[in-house]
C-alpha cells in the first residue's frame, strides 16, 4: 500500500534531497579522466556525513558495500565503486545516491559524461534527461502510474532507444523503497492512481541498444545484454496540491 505524506513530512524529505543536489554539483566537477569510481565514492560519503545527522542510505542496504552506485558505460545500475576503475575520456558514469536524514529518505541519479562523448552517447543522455522531465510532469494527483511510464517509453522509442523493463522506479519515504512501483513503460490511464501526498522516485533507464539486461557475477552490477551504453536519471518527486515537487534539488539546481 502507498504511504501518503503530510506537507511537513514532504518538507522533511526535501532536506536530504537538498544534500543530494549539492553533492551532485560537487561530483560533476570531480568526474574527469583518471579519477576512479572509488574516489568519487569516498568523496560522496564524506560530503554526506559532513551534514549533521545525514547518512549514506545505500551503504549496507541489502548488503551493498558503498555509498554510491557507479555504473560505467554499458553498466545500467548498481555498479560497485572501486579504486581500480579509472574513468577515461569519452566514458559515461551513472551515479545513483541516497541520503537518510531524521528517518526520511531521498534518492537521485545522474549520468555524467567524462570529457567529450560521441554523438550517440550525447543524444542518449539528452533523451533520458528529457524522459525524466516528461515523467515528472505526469506526477499529478488523479493521474495514474501508467501516465508516467507511457511518456518515458514514447520519448525513448521515438529517439531510437529502448527502456529497461526489469528495473523500475518506486515509492519512497520512511523506507528507501515503498509502493507503488513506477515502471518506465506502460499505457496511459493504467496502473495505481496517484494521490496528493505520494512521494515517488521516477528514474528512466534507457539503453542505446536492446532493452535486455544481465546481472554480473558480483550479484550487483546490471549491464546491457548487448554491451551498448545505458543512461540513468532520477529524482524524488512529491505529488502536491500544486503539482509535482522535485525534492532532490535546491534553489541552485
Secondary structure, 3 states (H helix, E strand, C coil): CCCCCCHHHHHHHHHHHHHHHHHHHHHHHHCCCCCEHHHHHHHHHHHHHCCCCCEECCCCHHHCCCCEEEEECCEEECCECCCCCECCCCCEEEEEEEEEECCEEEEEEEEEECCCCCHHHHHHHHHHHHHHHHHHHCCCCCCEHHHHHHHHHHHHHHCCCEECCCCCEEECCCCCCEEEEECCCCCCCCCCECCCCCEEEECCEEECCCCCEEECCCCCCEEECCCCCEEECEEEEEEECCEEEECCCCCCC
